[in-house]
Amino acid sequence: MSVLIHPLASVAPEARIGNNVTIGPFAVIESDVEIGDGSIISAHATLMNGSRIGSECSVFPGAVIGAVPQDLKFKGENTLAIIGDRTVIRECATVNRGTEATGRAIIGKDCLIMAYCHVAHDCTVGDHVIMSNVSQLAGHVSIGDWVILGGLAKVIQFCTVGNHAMIGADCKITKDVAPYALIGREPAKVEGVNKIGLRRRGFSNEAIDAIQELYSAVFFSGMNTTDGLDEYQRLHPNMLPEVSSCIDFIRSSRKGIIR
């Protein structure tokens, strides 16, 4: 096992560290920590008990992973903060571990969590997510795959953001965000479909046009959400999978959907 640990780092002997890991000066690695092969833990980063870091991750200076939840109901139970492979945690970002409710907070693979972001207890962040500087997730938030949060975006407790959505800078999200949606303004509203992002990820023009037609019925027709969905489904009995999954997401929302 080849591990490069700076002599000024504090690494508990019980920590489980993979091959080709680099740990910089003044980094703190507590005992109940796992670090996957090829990861880089920079100077002054802190991995607290319950941290599980995947392979080829980068944790930058000042980041803190696995701190106890900022939740008064937390009673010291053993929980986790899980970071997926190839995810980058930039300077001074914080990822708290879970509470008794779920036991873990999870960030998926190939994510970029920029400086000063916060992922609170019991959050689930999908794969290929970008959280821009100082974006903040409250407890129990669920973020789908390929979501982008602009700088200073805020998502309140128990909200869900669907796959491929893009949330503009400084938006406050107080309800669920439908997949593929482009969110902007204050108060936050649906501006349209995240067409550029979908094209970059290989969505066909047929799928993008179908999603646009759905959103025209649901968000821009003057009908309420339920009536808009019913009207769209009446006119389109045979739907593409992308549209069908989006309808299921909207109908199953318990917090309501940003319109």
C-alpha positions in Angstrom: 0.0 0.0 0.0 1.4 3.3 -1.1 0.1 6.2 1.1 1.7 9.7 1.3 0.9 11.2 4.7 2.5 14.5 5.6 4.3 14.3 8.9 2.2 17.2 10.2 -1.1 15.5 9.4 -3.2 14.0 12.3 -4.3 10.5 11.1 -5.9 8.1 13.6 -4.2 4.6 13.3 -7.7 3.0 13.0 -8.6 5.0 9.9 -9.0 2.8 6.8 -7.0 4.3 4.0 -6.7 2.9 0.4 -3.8 2.8 -2.0 -2.1 5.9 -3.5 -3.9 8.3 -1.1 -2.3 11.7 -0.3 -2.9 13.5 2.9 -1.6 17.0 3.3 -0.2 18.9 6.4 -2.6 19.7 9.2 -5.3 17.5 7.8 -7.3 15.6 10.5 -8.5 12.1 9.9 -10.5 10.6 12.7 -10.6 6.9 13.6 -13.9 5.8 12.0 -13.0 7.1 8.5 -12.6 5.3 5.2 -10.7 6.8 2.2 -10.8 5.1 -1.2 -7.8 4.5 -3.5 -6.2 7.5 -5.2 -8.0 10.2 -3.2 -6.3 13.5 -2.2 -7.0 15.1 1.2 -5.5 18.5 1.2 -4.0 20.6 4.0 -6.4 21.6 6.8 -9.2 19.3 5.6 -11.1 17.4 8.3 -12.6 14.0 8.0 -14.6 13.2 11.1 -16.0 9.9 12.4 -18.5 8.5 10.0 -16.9 9.8 6.8 -16.7 7.5 3.9 -14.7 8.9 1.0 -14.8 7.1 -2.4 -11.9 6.5 -4.8 -10.1 9.4 -6.7 -11.9 12.1 -4.6 -10.4 15.5 -3.8 -11.1 17.2 -0.6 -9.7 20.8 -0.5 -8.4 22.9 2.4 -10.8 23.8 5.1 -13.5 21.3 4.0 -15.2 19.4 6.9 -16.8 16.0 6.2 -18.8 14.0 8.8 -19.4 16.6 11.4 -22.4 15.9 13.6 -25.8 17.1 12.3 -27.0 20.6 13.2 -30.2 19.1 14.5 -31.3 19.3 18.1 -32.9 15.9 17.8 -29.5 14.3 17.2 -28.4 12.2 20.2 -25.0 11.0 19.2 -26.1 7.9 17.2 -23.5 6.4 14.8 -24.3 7.7 11.3 -22.4 8.3 8.0 -21.4 10.9 5.5 -20.7 9.2 2.2 -18.9 10.8 -0.7 -19.0 8.9 -4.1 -16.0 8.2 -6.4 -14.3 11.1 -8.2 -16.2 13.8 -6.4 -14.5 17.0 -5.6 -15.2 18.9 -2.3 -13.8 22.4 -2.6 -12.6 24.8 0.1 -14.5 25.1 3.3 -17.5 23.1 2.1 -19.3 21.1 4.8 -21.1 17.7 4.7 -22.8 16.7 7.9 -23.6 13.1 8.6 -27.1 11.6 9.0 -29.4 11.4 11.9 -31.4 8.5 13.2 -34.0 9.2 10.5 -31.9 7.8 7.6 -28.5 7.1 9.1 -26.6 8.9 6.4 -26.0 11.9 4.1 -24.9 10.9 0.6 -23.2 12.7 -2.2 -22.9 10.6 -5.4 -20.2 10.1 -8.0 -18.5 12.7 -10.2 -19.9 15.7 -8.3 -18.4 19.1 -7.9 -19.2 20.7 -4.5 -17.7 24.2 -4.7 -16.4 26.4 -1.9 -18.5 27.1 1.2 -21.4 24.9 0.1 -23.3 23.0 2.8 -24.9 19.6 2.6 -26.9 19.0 5.8 -27.9 15.8 7.6 -29.9 13.1 5.8 -29.5 14.7 2.3 -29.1 12.6 -0.8 -27.2 14.2 -3.7 -27.2 12.3 -7.0 -24.4 11.7 -9.5 -22.8 14.4 -11.7 -24.2 17.2 -9.6 -22.7 20.7 -9.5 -23.3 22.9 -6.4 -21.9 26.3 -7.1 -20.2 28.5 -4.5 -22.1 28.9 -1.2 -25.2 26.9 -2.3 -26.9 25.4 0.7 -29.0 22.3 1.3 -31.1 22.0 4.5 -31.8 18.6 6.1 -33.5 15.8 4.3 -33.1 17.4 0.8 -32.9 15.1 -2.2 -31.1 16.3 -5.3 -31.3 14.2 -8.5 -28.6 13.3 -11.0 -27.1 16.0 -13.2 -28.6 18.9 -11.3 -26.8 22.3 -11.2 -27.3 24.8 -8.4 -26.2 28.3 -9.0 -24.2 30.3 -6.5 -26.0 31.1 -3.2 -29.0 28.9 -4.1 -30.9 27.6 -1.1 -33.0 24.5 -0.7 -35.2 24.1 2.4 -35.9 20.9 4.3 -37.5 17.9 2.7 -37.5 19.4 -0.8 -36.7 17.2 -3.9 -35.0 18.5 -7.0 -35.6 16.3 -10.1 -32.9 15.0 -12.5 -31.3 17.5 -14.9 -32.9 20.6 -13.3 -30.9 23.8 -13.2 -31.5 26.3 -10.4 -30.3 29.9 -10.9 -28.1 31.9 -8.6 -29.5 33.1 -5.3 -32.9 31.2 -5.8 -34.7 30.0 -2.7 -36.3 26.6 -3.2 -39.3 26.0 -0.9 -41.1 23.4 -3.0 -40.1 20.5 -5.2 -38.5 21.2 -8.5 -39.6 19.1 -11.5 -37.1 17.3 -13.6 -35.5 19.1 -16.5 -36.8 22.5 -15.2 -34.9 25.8 -15.5 -35.6 27.8 -12.3 -34.9 31.5 -11.8 -36.1 34.7 -10.2 -37.3 35.5 -6.7 -39.6 34.1 -5.7 -38.4 31.1 -7.7 -40.4 30.1 -10.7 -40.1 27.8 -13.7 -38.6 29.7 -16.6 -38.7 26.8 -19.0 -36.8 23.6 -19.8 -33.1 23.2 -19.3 -32.6 22.7 -23.0 -28.9 23.4 -23.2 -28.1 21.0 -20.4 -30.3 18.3 -22.0 -28.6 18.7 -25.4 -25.2 18.4 -23.8 -26.2 15.1 -22.2 -27.5 13.6 -25.4 -31.3 14.0 -25.1 -32.9 13.9 -28.5 -34.8 16.8 -30.0 -37.9 14.7 -29.9 -37.6 14.2 -26.1 -36.8 17.9 -25.5 -39.8 19.0 -27.5 -42.0 16.6 -25.7 -40.8 17.9 -22.3 -41.4 21.5 -23.5 -44.9 20.6 -24.6 -45.6 19.0 -21.2 -44.4 22.1 -19.3 -46.4 24.4 -21.6 -49.5 22.5 -20.5 -48.6 22.3 -16.8 -46.9 25.6 -16.1 -47.8 28.1 -18.8 -51.4 27.3 -19.9 -53.2 29.0 -17.0 -54.5 25.6 -15.7 -53.5 24.3 -12.3 -51.0 21.6 -12.1 -53.4 18.7 -11.9 -55.6 19.9 -14.7 -52.6 20.6 -16.8 -51.3 17.1 -16.3 -54.7 15.6 -17.0 -55.1 17.6 -20.2 -51.6 16.6 -21.5 -52.2 13.0 -20.8 -55.6 13.1 -22.5 -54.0 14.5 -25.7 -50.9 12.3 -25.5 -51.8 8.7 -24.5 -48.5 7.4 -25.8 -45.6 9.3 -24.0 -41.9 9.1 -24.1 -40.2 7.6 -21.0 -38.7 11.0 -20.1 -42.1 12.6 -20.1 -43.8 9.8 -18.2 -41.2 9.9 -15.4 -41.6 13.6 -15.1 -45.4 13.3 -14.7 -44.9 10.6 -12.1 -42.5 12.9 -10.2 -45.0 15.8 -10.3 -48.0 13.7 -9.2 -46.1 12.1 -6.3 -44.8 15.4 -4.9 -45.8 15.9 -1.3 -44.5 19.5 -0.9 -46.0 20.7 -4.2 -44.1 21.8 -7.3 -42.6 25.2 -8.1 -44.6 26.6 -11.0 
